[in-house]
């Protein structure tokens, strides 16, 4: 069963960012809601022989195959899949079509962070664009365009 997420415009860092948060290992990560089309439970993936490190297979999404990246592997952790694992379906372009999937341990919630809570990272990993903080809670923000580009190279 798929959870459909409605698309919203990308907030600026001065606005209260609307993001989808999810867990990979013990860390909480976030993606802009505008880049997330839907979340699906872990389906059967088509394994691609010789696929590069980080690509766990291809997902048949209503007759359209998209590459799925293993978030644990691309974020430097050991791959681990469970019954709670989910795939976040991403669209980084203006087309609004599914372009890639990101296998995560569990999707947490869709939420706002308060204005001024985003701290950008100019020289960080190309996939990580910054951190959202509210009190003791923080979420590492990933770049959906960089993820889609990595999936396209996979």
Buried (B, 14 or more C-beta within 10 A) or exposed (E): EBEEBEEEEEBEEEBBBBBBBBBBBEBBBBBBBBBBBBBBEBBEBEEBEEEEEBBBBBBEBEEEEBBBBBBBBBBEBEEEEEEEBBBBBBBBEEEEEBBBBBBBBEBBEBBBBEEEBBEEEEEEBEBBBBBBBEEEEBBBBBBBBBBBBBBEEB
